[in-house]
Amino acid sequence: MSYAVIRTGGKQFVVTKGNTIRVPSIDAEAGKSIEIAALLTAGDGATAVVGDATVSATVVDHGRGAKIVVFKKKRRKQYKRKQGHRQGYTTITIDSIG
């Protein structure tokens, strides 16, 4: 299999062997190997398999993204609210698709 579409953290990612991607936070230590079983489809261009494969990946590190500013305002009403947020992520490297 040369590619796979996986779902983790409520998002979908197209991955190939050797890819390094950032996904929403996963509860695993850095350096550990994980299996992502929620596989939607996998294939090599000519054939596709739906649902019967798994993807193994290694957790590289954890971090937090850039700050997102949430600003609410109502004009002419003297209403302003400012709130910040940083989303956590996990960097993983895809080891194999099988």
PEMOWO-V843803 format. One record per backbone hydrogen bond with DSSP energy under -1.0 kcal/mol. NH is the residue of the N-H (numbers start at 1). CO is the residue of the C=O. Records with the same first field share a line. If there is no record, write none. Layout:
BEGIN
NH->CO, CO
END
This chain:
BEGIN
2->43
3->43
4->15
5->41
6->13
7->38
8->11
11->8
13->6
15->4
18->94
19->16
21->92
23->90
28->26
31->59
32->29
34->57
36->55
39->37
40->5
41->5
42->49
43->3
44->47
49->42
55->36
56->96
57->34
58->93
59->32
60->91
61->91
63->89
65->87
68->85
70->83
72->81
74->79
77->74
81->72
83->70
85->68
89->63
90->23
91->61
92->21
93->58
94->19
95->56
96->56
98->54
END
